[in-house]
């Protein structure tokens, strides 16, 4: 057989209906790397870049069909950290003032220097992917991790993943779980079963007149969110991301 026993066992369990013709439908590939990064977001891509830059063989598995296909962040970050990664100035709007609003009060903290920024998220993610790939990392899109592999000592030694009609058995020395809330590897290992507290948000990018592009705003209090906060993050001269987040299980209401 071209694949290892662990893959065969896994396929017998999950693809019973297809097992009679699996050789006609699936292609099995064995891969090896030093570090496997699961998740092609900013954390995973940054880790992949630094590891590949240090000379390690790195593979990234991203479940979406392209980097930054789905975005689940407002893109606010600290400017110093963004500059350390070499993110071009054109990829973010710098922020130096911070406005906090409650039902009974409002305060603005004004700064002399730009400390924060609102990112063009899609461009930033793709830039980080390019950094990682240029450093030598292999980035596999549309690749879902299905199972973690362990040796006889229950030590992680790799994963089984699926990319289109290709089953990948990837061996590695270290796995980085950068899948965020989904925690794919941690859940596979039984380290995470169900998040007891988490946040749900909804955001729109809007055209805004008379927008102060150097100031972002956070709003707290039940008139803005039943359990959480709302925000206005300017991205450019007349555009801002306006959203609300709700903490669970503190509130059963949805942000949309």
Secondary structure, DSSP 8 states (H G I E B T S, - for coil): --S-HHHHHHHHHH-GGGGGGHHHH-EEEEEE-SEEEE--SHHHHHHHHHHHHTT--EEEE-SSSSTTSS--S--EEEHHHHHHTT--GGGEEEE-EEEEE-SS-EEEEE-SS--EEEE-HHHHHHHHHHHHHHTT-EEE-SEEEEEEEE-TT--EEEEEEEETTEEEEEE-SEEEE--GGG-HHHHHTTS-S--SSEEEEEEEEEE-SS--TTEEEEEESTTT-SSEEEEEEEEETTEEEEEEEEEETT------
